[in-house]
């Protein structure tokens, strides 16, 4: 489970880098090595996001044939098995695991690209840019195929992600991982959903968890065994506190940033 979470997180962070919402190595999320996946001279590293991409999401954008879908599924299954094998290999250091995982990703990407026609390959980067933009504004990428976005909607989503990038970069680094940064994400998520038709919104609404943007600090609080309590400042503004079973508490965003923990939390 931990390896799945780690892969999902790294995949999401790489998409944020592609969308321009995260500067590699600057946020504390990714180290310098992780920010430079290998690809060799002339190999666009953005293509590496093809390897873990959802086949149902890719299909309508690349117009994959059934044979290509089957090939992608076969290659991805081998890819996930390879990643799991690397993760479970206790003889490898973390750096070696990263290098082997990166090599697997590159090899898988090349196999998937080889299965595509030249016109399909030309659509890869625009498609992955759209997926990165959807991720940036917190529209589930795995629903991209079901949403059937029009070309105009795609353009607007990419534009929203660019605006989000500019505004996020204008924030102080510590504010990007705070209630202020989350409020900005929530606003852009609402603006992105406003672009959708009632039918498209119904696709999101079929899974309530995917139709709303969960506060990551509150989610993290629950995973750490705490319960979020909303309190008010003197000026009337609200903030969340993560209260643990022993009565100790952390401001939930401080907990999320690693500035407080259940072990160091104090009782009020």
Backbone torsions as a table, in degrees:
resi	resn	phi	psi	omega
1	UNK	NA	-42.6	-179.9
2	UNK	-60.7	-39.9	-179.7
3	UNK	-65.9	-36.2	178.7
4	UNK	-65.7	-42.8	179.0
5	UNK	-63.5	-43.5	-179.7
6	UNK	-62.6	-43.0	179.7
7	UNK	-65.2	-41.6	180.0
8	UNK	-63.8	-41.4	-179.6
9	UNK	-65.5	-46.9	-179.1
10	UNK	-63.2	-39.2	178.3
11	UNK	-62.2	-44.2	178.9
12	UNK	-64.0	-40.3	179.7
13	UNK	-66.8	-38.0	177.8
14	UNK	-65.2	-38.2	177.4
15	UNK	-63.8	-37.4	177.8
16	UNK	-65.4	-35.7	176.4
17	UNK	-64.5	-44.5	178.5
18	UNK	-59.7	-41.7	-179.1
19	UNK	-74.4	-10.3	179.0
20	UNK	83.6	14.8	-177.6
21	UNK	-92.7	-9.7	-178.2
22	UNK	-139.6	131.0	177.5
23	UNK	-90.2	120.6	-178.1
24	UNK	-53.0	130.1	175.4
25	UNK	80.7	-11.0	-174.3
26	UNK	-91.9	-17.7	-173.1
27	UNK	-99.9	-12.4	-175.4
28	UNK	91.5	-8.1	179.7
29	UNK	-79.5	-39.1	-173.7
30	UNK	-125.1	136.0	176.4
31	UNK	-84.8	174.2	-174.2
32	UNK	-61.6	-34.5	-178.6
33	UNK	-68.8	-41.4	-177.6
34	UNK	-68.6	-23.9	-176.3
35	UNK	-80.6	-3.8	-177.5
36	UNK	-127.6	71.0	178.0
37	UNK	-63.4	139.2	-176.0
38	UNK	-71.1	154.6	176.3
39	UNK	-160.5	-11.7	-180.0
40	UNK	84.4	162.7	179.8
41	UNK	-56.6	131.0	177.0
42	UNK	80.6	0.6	-179.4
43	UNK	-96.8	115.0	-178.3
44	UNK	-71.4	115.3	-175.2
45	UNK	-63.6	-18.7	177.1
46	UNK	-63.7	-24.9	179.5
47	UNK	-66.7	-19.4	-178.8
48	UNK	-63.9	-19.5	178.8
49	UNK	-74.9	-6.7	176.5
50	UNK	-67.6	-37.9	-174.1
51	UNK	-54.9	-49.3	-178.4
52	UNK	-93.4	4.2	-175.3
53	UNK	-66.9	147.1	179.9
54	UNK	-65.5	126.3	179.7
55	UNK	-65.0	-44.2	176.7
56	UNK	-59.6	-33.3	178.7
57	UNK	-72.4	-38.7	-178.9
58	UNK	-71.1	-34.0	-170.3
59	UNK	-52.3	-52.5	-177.8
60	UNK	-70.2	-27.2	-177.7
61	UNK	-79.9	-34.5	179.0
62	UNK	-100.4	-5.0	-177.5
63	UNK	53.9	54.7	-179.4
64	UNK	-69.0	137.9	174.4
65	UNK	-78.5	168.1	178.1
66	UNK	-62.4	-36.3	178.7
67	UNK	-65.0	-40.6	179.1
68	UNK	-67.9	-39.2	177.8
69	UNK	-61.5	-42.3	179.1
70	UNK	-64.3	-40.1	178.8
71	UNK	-64.2	-45.4	179.3
72	UNK	-60.5	-41.8	-179.4
73	UNK	-63.2	-43.3	179.2
74	UNK	-62.0	-46.0	-178.5
75	UNK	-66.2	-41.1	-179.4
76	UNK	-68.1	-36.1	177.7
77	UNK	-62.8	-42.6	177.6
78	UNK	-65.3	-37.5	179.2
79	UNK	-62.9	-48.4	-179.1
80	UNK	-65.5	-37.9	177.7
81	UNK	-65.2	-39.1	178.6
82	UNK	-65.4	-42.7	178.1
83	UNK	-62.1	-41.1	-179.8
84	UNK	-64.8	-39.5	179.2
85	UNK	-63.4	-42.5	178.8
86	UNK	-64.3	-43.7	-179.2
87	UNK	-61.0	-36.9	-176.3
88	UNK	-84.5	-6.5	-177.1
89	UNK	-80.2	99.7	-176.3
90	UNK	-71.3	-10.6	-179.9
91	UNK	-81.0	-10.8	-177.5
92	UNK	-95.6	144.9	172.6
93	UNK	-78.7	167.9	178.6
94	UNK	-61.9	-38.2	178.2
95	UNK	-64.3	-40.5	179.4
96	UNK	-67.3	-38.4	177.6
97	UNK	-62.7	-40.9	179.8
98	UNK	-64.4	-44.0	-179.4
99	UNK	-62.4	-43.8	-179.7
100	UNK	-67.6	-40.2	178.8
101	UNK	-64.6	-40.6	178.4
102	UNK	-64.4	-40.4	178.5
103	UNK	-64.6	-39.8	176.7
104	UNK	-62.0	-41.6	-179.6
105	UNK	-63.8	-44.1	179.4
106	UNK	-64.1	-44.7	-179.3
107	UNK	-62.8	-42.2	179.2
108	UNK	-64.5	-41.6	179.0
109	UNK	-59.8	-44.9	-179.1
110	UNK	-64.6	-37.2	178.1
111	UNK	-66.1	-39.2	179.3
112	UNK	-69.6	-39.9	178.1
113	UNK	-63.5	-36.7	-178.9
114	UNK	-65.6	-23.6	-178.7
115	UNK	-83.6	-5.7	-176.3
116	UNK	-100.8	154.5	173.6
117	UNK	-79.9	167.2	179.9
118	UNK	-61.7	-44.0	177.0
119	UNK	-59.4	-36.9	178.2
120	UNK	-68.0	-39.8	179.1
121	UNK	-63.1	-31.7	178.7
122	UNK	-67.0	-21.6	-178.6
123	UNK	-90.1	-8.0	-173.5
124	UNK	-60.4	-56.4	-175.5
125	UNK	-63.2	-42.9	175.2
126	UNK	-60.2	-37.4	179.6
127	UNK	-67.2	-45.2	179.4
128	UNK	-68.3	-31.0	175.2
129	UNK	-65.4	-41.0	176.2
130	UNK	-62.5	-45.1	-179.9
131	UNK	-61.3	-41.5	178.4
132	UNK	-63.3	-38.3	179.9
133	UNK	-69.1	-40.3	175.9
134	UNK	-60.6	-43.8	179.4
135	UNK	-62.7	-40.1	-177.8
136	UNK	-61.2	-41.3	-179.5
137	UNK	-93.3	12.3	172.5
138	UNK	63.3	40.3	167.9
139	UNK	-99.7	123.0	-174.4
140	UNK	-54.3	121.0	-178.1
141	UNK	-64.3	-32.2	-177.9
142	UNK	-69.3	-9.4	176.6
143	UNK	-100.4	4.1	-176.6
144	UNK	-56.0	-40.7	179.6
145	UNK	-67.3	-42.0	-179.2
146	UNK	-69.2	-29.4	-178.2
147	UNK	-70.5	-29.3	179.2
148	UNK	51.4	57.2	-179.8
149	UNK	-64.7	138.5	176.6
150	UNK	-75.0	162.3	177.0
151	UNK	-55.3	-38.9	179.3
152	UNK	-65.6	-41.5	177.8
153	UNK	-63.9	-40.0	178.7
154	UNK	-60.7	-44.3	179.4
155	UNK	-61.6	-41.9	-178.5
156	UNK	-69.0	-36.3	178.0
157	UNK	-64.8	-44.8	178.6
158	UNK	-62.1	-39.8	178.9
159	UNK	-64.3	-42.2	177.9
160	UNK	-60.6	-42.7	179.8
161	UNK	-62.9	-37.5	177.8
162	UNK	-66.1	-41.0	177.0
163	UNK	-63.9	-41.6	177.9
164	UNK	-61.5	-41.7	178.4
165	UNK	-57.7	-47.8	-177.7
166	UNK	-63.3	-44.0	-178.2
167	UNK	-71.8	-35.6	178.6
168	UNK	-67.2	-38.9	179.4
169	UNK	-68.7	-22.8	178.5
170	UNK	-75.3	-17.9	178.2
171	UNK	-77.9	153.0	172.4
172	UNK	-64.1	145.1	-177.6
173	UNK	-50.3	-40.8	-178.3
174	UNK	-69.8	-23.0	-179.8
175	UNK	-79.5	-20.0	179.8
176	UNK	-68.0	-29.3	178.0
177	UNK	-106.7	56.2	-177.8
178	UNK	-150.4	-178.6	178.6
179	UNK	-60.1	-33.0	179.9
180	UNK	-65.0	-44.8	178.6
181	UNK	-65.8	-39.7	179.5
182	UNK	-65.9	-38.9	178.7
183	UNK	-61.3	-37.1	177.8
184	UNK	-66.1	-44.4	177.9
185	UNK	-60.8	-41.9	-179.0
186	UNK	-63.8	-39.4	178.5
187	UNK	-63.4	-45.3	-179.1
188	UNK	-70.6	-30.4	174.3
189	UNK	-63.0	-43.2	179.0
190	UNK	-64.5	-39.7	179.2
191	UNK	-67.0	-35.7	178.1
192	UNK	-68.4	-43.7	179.7
193	UNK	-65.6	-27.5	178.4
194	UNK	-67.3	-18.1	178.3
195	UNK	-78.2	-15.8	-173.0
196	UNK	-84.3	151.7	174.7
197	UNK	-78.5	164.6	176.8
198	UNK	-55.0	-37.6	-180.0
199	UNK	-65.9	-41.2	179.3
200	UNK	-68.2	-38.2	177.8
201	UNK	-63.9	-31.9	178.1
202	UNK	-65.7	-31.6	177.0
203	UNK	-63.5	-43.1	176.8
204	UNK	-68.9	-40.6	-176.6
205	UNK	-68.0	-16.6	178.7
206	UNK	-63.9	-22.7	176.5
207	UNK	-128.3	96.4	-176.4
208	UNK	-52.4	-33.1	-179.0
209	UNK	-65.4	-26.4	-179.2
210	UNK	-93.0	-13.5	-178.2
211	UNK	-87.8	-14.8	-179.6
212	UNK	-120.5	152.5	-179.2
213	UNK	-98.0	107.2	-178.2
214	UNK	-73.1	142.2	176.0
215	UNK	-71.0	113.4	-176.1
216	UNK	-62.4	-29.3	178.9
217	UNK	-68.4	-39.1	178.8
218	UNK	-70.3	-39.9	177.3
219	UNK	-61.6	-43.7	179.6
220	UNK	-62.9	-38.9	178.1
221	UNK	-57.8	-47.4	179.8
222	UNK	-62.6	-38.9	180.0
223	UNK	-68.4	-25.8	179.6
224	UNK	-89.4	6.4	176.2
225	UNK	91.3	9.4	-178.7
226	UNK	-104.8	-179.4	178.4
227	UNK	-133.1	129.8	-178.8
228	UNK	-76.9	130.1	175.9
229	UNK	-121.4	129.8	-179.9
230	UNK	-89.5	128.5	177.9
231	UNK	-125.1	167.9	-177.8
232	UNK	-119.4	141.7	172.4
233	UNK	-80.6	172.6	-179.8
234	UNK	-60.8	-29.9	-179.2
235	UNK	-84.5	2.5	177.7
236	UNK	94.8	-10.8	178.4
237	UNK	-71.0	151.3	-176.6
238	UNK	-104.6	153.3	175.0
239	UNK	-148.0	155.3	-177.5
240	UNK	-100.9	140.3	177.0
241	UNK	-122.5	134.5	177.7
242	UNK	-94.7	112.8	-177.6
243	UNK	-102.8	125.9	-178.4
244	UNK	-92.3	161.5	-176.5
245	UNK	-52.4	-29.3	-178.8
246	UNK	-85.1	3.5	178.6
247	UNK	92.5	-12.3	177.3
248	UNK	-72.1	157.9	-176.3
249	UNK	-148.9	156.7	175.2
250	UNK	-131.3	146.5	167.5
251	UNK	-63.1	129.8	-166.8
252	UNK	-62.1	-32.6	178.8
253	UNK	-75.6	-30.2	174.7
254	UNK	-65.1	-39.3	176.5
255	UNK	-63.4	-43.4	-178.6
256	UNK	-63.1	-36.7	-178.9
257	UNK	-83.5	-3.5	179.9
258	UNK	83.5	11.9	-180.0
259	UNK	-86.3	-7.2	177.6
260	UNK	-148.0	155.0	-179.2
261	UNK	-148.5	164.6	177.7
262	UNK	-57.3	-29.1	-177.7
263	UNK	-77.6	-31.0	-177.7
264	UNK	-101.5	-7.0	-178.2
265	UNK	-61.9	145.7	-179.7
266	UNK	-117.0	153.8	177.3
267	UNK	-78.7	143.4	-178.4
268	UNK	-68.3	NA	NA
